[in-house]
Amino acid sequence: MITPLFRGWIFVAAMYTHTAAPSKKPNGHNVFCDHESEYGFTVKNYASLVAEALGIAREDKFKKYKQWGDLKRIMNNVEENATISAMTFSREKIIEVIKEAFNL
């Protein structure tokens, strides 16, 4: 059961993420996901929380890639994804975006 407090937390997290993203301000998920193992807590993106609540689990690739912090490993994983070949972006552009997104 989703309590009013939990619903409120999801709303706040969603609003903070949406307002932070366009200006490239760090959001909670972005800042804390790679520190998960250091402090013994689990960081979840609000979209993942909602998906779980609806019974639609999905992998948080942003968190996985942020924790990896390794361009070569990330690119290997991205290239294994079947949809990458359908993209119109060059490999160089994908690398550029990954470097910027994950501070590599």
TATASUL-V968600 format. One record per residue. N is the residue number from 0. D_FIRST is the distance of its C-alpha to the first C-alpha in whole Angstrom. Layout:
BEGIN
N | D_FIRST
N | D_FIRST
END
This chain:
BEGIN
0 | 0
1 | 4
2 | 6
3 | 10
4 | 11
5 | 9
6 | 10
7 | 14
8 | 14
9 | 14
10 | 16
11 | 19
12 | 19
13 | 19
14 | 22
15 | 24
16 | 24
17 | 25
18 | 28
19 | 29
20 | 30
21 | 32
22 | 34
23 | 34
24 | 32
25 | 30
26 | 26
27 | 24
28 | 23
29 | 27
30 | 28
31 | 26
32 | 25
33 | 29
34 | 29
35 | 26
36 | 28
37 | 30
38 | 27
39 | 25
40 | 22
41 | 20
42 | 20
43 | 18
44 | 19
45 | 16
46 | 17
47 | 16
48 | 13
49 | 12
50 | 14
51 | 12
52 | 9
53 | 11
54 | 13
55 | 16
56 | 17
57 | 20
58 | 23
59 | 23
60 | 27
61 | 27
62 | 26
63 | 28
64 | 31
65 | 31
66 | 31
67 | 34
68 | 36
69 | 38
70 | 40
71 | 41
72 | 38
73 | 36
74 | 39
75 | 39
76 | 36
77 | 36
78 | 39
79 | 37
80 | 35
81 | 36
82 | 36
83 | 38
84 | 41
85 | 40
86 | 40
87 | 42
88 | 42
89 | 45
90 | 44
91 | 46
92 | 43
93 | 40
94 | 42
95 | 42
96 | 39
97 | 37
98 | 39
99 | 38
100 | 35
101 | 35
102 | 38
103 | 40
END
